[in-house]
Amino acid sequence: MLAIDLYLPALPYLAQELNTTLPTIQGTISVFMMALALSQLLWGAIADRLGMRMTLLAGIAIEAVTSVACALASDITLLIVFRAIQGIGAGAATVVVPVLLRRRCSDTDAVRALSWVSMAEAVIPAVAPVVGTLILLRADWRFCFWIIAVLALALIPFVLKTEDDEPLHRPGEPANYLLLLRHPDFLRNALLYGLSFGALVAFVASAPHLIHQWLRQSPTVFAVMQVCGVAGFMLVASRGGPAAQRHGADRIIRIGGWLQLLASLGLVLLGALAFRHAAAMIALWAVFCAGLGLRGPSAMTRTLSVPPELTSLASGFLMFLAMILAGIGTQIAGFLLRYGMLPVALLMTAMTLASLLLQKPAP
C-alpha cells in the first residue's frame, strides 16, 4: 500500500523533472497495479512449493531492490519498468499473509486477525499521502522510494521469525487453478469480496475529481473524507470477529452488504437531487467503509475455506480478482466522471447489489 500512496503527491513534480506528461506519469501507478494483480496468480501457484517464509523473503527482496532502482531512475521508461517489477514483489505478502492467518486460526479468530490486517491496510492510504507531502517540503520524489526500500528491508527480521509451514501441496498431488474454480462456494465468495472492494476503490479514485468539479470544494475535503472513511472502517472491523462469533459470518456479511448498499443509494440520491453537500457525502462514505469493515474479513475467511492444499491458490486468485474488479470499476468510473456524482454512485450501487445477490440466501 505504501508503494502506491506515498509518492502520489509527487506525481506533478515527477513529470516536470523527467520531462514527460502527467498521463505518462500516471502509467507508473497503472503498471504497478497491473503487475500486482497478475503477480497474485504467480505467488499463489508457487507459495506452497517455495514455502511461506521464502516467498515473503523473495517478494521483499524484489520490492527493496526495485525501490532503489526507482529512486535512481534517470528517465520515465526505466521508472515504469522498475515499477512493474516492484508490483510483482509487493504481491507476495498479499497472498501469503491471509494464508498464514487462515491456516493458523479458527474461523472466528481468522476473521479477527484479518480485520486487524484490513485496518492496517486502511490506515496507509489515509496517512501516506500526508507523509508524502511532508517529504516534498524537504526533499524530492526520489526520497519516497528510498523510504520504501528501507521499510521493506526492516521487515526481514520479522519474516525470519515466522514459523514456516510444511508445504501442503506435495509432488503428484493435484492442486491448480482449474481444480480451485470447481468449488462453487469459493468462486461466489471471491466475486462477492471482489465486487465490494472494487466499489470502494472505484469511488476513492473518483472522489478527488468529484470534490473538485462537482462539489466545488478544496482538496482538504478529500483528506477529511479519507480520515472519516478509515475511522468508520476501523471502528466496525475491530468488532468483526466477535460479531461473527455471536451472529454467524453469513449474517455479518449480509448486514455489511446492506450498509454498503444503503450508503450507495444515499450517494445516488445526492447526485439525482444535485445536493452538493460535503458533510452528507462524507457521512455516507463513512457508512460505506463501515459496511466493508464488517463484511470484508468474514467474506475473505469464507473464501479461503477451501481444502488446505488449495489455500495459497485461493488467496492468490482472490486478490487477483479483487484488484481486477477494482481496476475495471475505476476505469468505468473514469468515463462517467464528466457527468458528476450520479453515474459514479450508480456504478457503486450496481457492484454492491451484485455482491449481495451472490450471497447464499439466509436459511
Protein Blocks (a to p, Z undefined) as FASTA:
>chain_A
ZZmmmmmmmmmmmmmmnopafklmmmmmmmmmmmmmmmmmmmmmmmmmnopklmmmmmmm
mmmmmmmmmmmpcbfklmmmmmmmmmmmmmmmmmmmmmmmmmmpcfklmmmmmmmmmmmm
mmmmmmmmmmmmmmmmmmcfklmmmmmmmmmmmmmmmmmmpccdddfbdghiacdfklmm
mmmklmmmmmmmmmmmmmmmmmmmmmmmmmmmmnopafklmmmmmmmmmmmmmmmmmmmm
mmmmmnopklmmmmmmmmmmmmmmmmmmmmmnopacfklmmmmmmmmmmmmmmmmmmmmm
mmmmccfklmmmmmmmmmmmmmmmmmmmmmmmmmmmmnojmlmmmmmmmmmmmmmmmpcc
dZZ
